[in-house]
Amino acid sequence: MKTFIVAAFVAALPSAALAHAMLDHAMPPVGSSQNTAPREVVLSFTEDLEPAFSSIEVRSEAGAVVSSGKAKVQHTQMRVPLKALGAGTYKVIWRVLSVDTHRTQGDFTFKVGP
């Protein structure tokens, strides 16, 4: 009987308590090709983020950091300015801590030029 009561209690918990901050969408979009270089990368997540423990780094094909400064976080959105980008493929690496203390991370690429 105790097992049933515990299982019923756990099933009744809000699903948000088990959620993680997952990448919802990005600008530039994941895997996209851009004719003109973006001035910033903007990532939107499914949960509010902890600014002190969330970051974005953007790197060139050669591995050079092309993000300029620290990422700024506002609720579910995180953005970082970019240095002037030339043609090539760039890798966005993100790490976030949601306000419910779950960590997630990921990366994707976008291309600038023809």
C-alpha positions in Angstrom: 0.0 0.0 0.0 2.9 2.4 0.8 4.4 1.8 -2.6 1.1 2.7 -4.3 0.8 6.0 -2.2 4.4 7.0 -3.1 3.8 6.2 -6.8 0.6 8.2 -6.8 2.4 11.2 -5.2 5.3 11.1 -7.7 2.9 10.9 -10.6 1.0 13.9 -9.3 4.1 16.1 -9.2 4.2 18.8 -11.9 6.2 17.8 -14.9 8.1 21.1 -14.8 9.9 19.8 -11.7 11.5 17.2 -13.9 12.2 19.5 -16.9 15.6 20.7 -18.2 16.5 23.8 -20.1 16.6 22.5 -23.7 17.5 24.6 -26.7 14.2 25.7 -28.3 15.6 27.7 -31.2 18.6 29.7 -32.3 19.5 32.7 -34.4 21.3 32.0 -36.7 19.3 28.8 -37.0 21.0 25.4 -36.3 22.8 24.1 -39.4 21.9 27.2 -41.4 23.8 29.0 -44.2 23.9 32.8 -43.9 24.7 35.1 -46.8 25.8 37.9 -44.4 27.6 37.3 -41.1 25.4 37.7 -38.0 26.4 40.2 -35.3 25.3 38.0 -32.4 24.1 34.5 -31.5 20.8 34.4 -29.7 19.6 31.1 -28.1 16.2 30.5 -26.7 15.6 27.7 -24.1 12.5 25.9 -22.7 13.3 27.0 -19.1 14.6 30.1 -17.3 18.4 30.2 -17.0 20.8 31.0 -14.2 23.0 33.8 -15.7 26.1 33.1 -13.6 26.2 29.5 -14.7 25.2 29.8 -18.4 27.5 30.5 -21.3 27.9 30.5 -25.1 31.2 30.2 -27.0 31.5 30.6 -30.7 34.6 29.2 -32.6 35.8 29.4 -36.1 36.9 26.3 -38.1 40.4 26.9 -36.9 39.2 26.8 -33.3 39.6 30.6 -32.6 37.1 32.1 -30.3 34.9 34.6 -32.3 32.4 35.5 -29.6 33.0 38.9 -28.1 32.4 39.1 -24.4 30.3 37.3 -21.9 26.8 36.0 -22.8 23.9 38.0 -21.4 20.9 36.1 -20.1 17.4 37.3 -19.7 14.9 34.6 -18.6 14.9 31.9 -21.3 17.1 33.8 -23.7 20.9 34.0 -23.9 22.9 36.1 -26.4 26.5 36.9 -27.2 28.0 39.4 -29.6 30.3 38.3 -32.3 33.5 39.7 -33.8 33.4 40.4 -37.5 33.1 37.0 -39.2 34.4 36.0 -42.6 33.2 33.2 -44.8 33.4 29.8 -43.1 31.7 27.4 -40.7 31.3 28.3 -37.1 30.6 26.2 -34.0 28.3 27.4 -31.2 28.9 25.7 -27.9 26.4 26.3 -25.1 26.2 25.3 -21.5 23.3 26.3 -19.2 22.0 25.8 -15.7 18.2 26.2 -15.5 16.6 27.8 -12.4 15.5 24.3 -11.3 19.3 23.4 -11.1 19.5 21.1 -14.1 22.5 21.4 -16.4 22.4 20.9 -20.1 24.8 21.6 -22.9 25.1 21.2 -26.6 26.6 22.6 -29.8 25.7 23.2 -33.4 27.2 24.8 -36.5 26.2 27.5 -38.9 27.9 28.7 -42.1 28.6 32.2 -43.5 29.0 32.6 -47.2 28.0 30.8 -50.4 
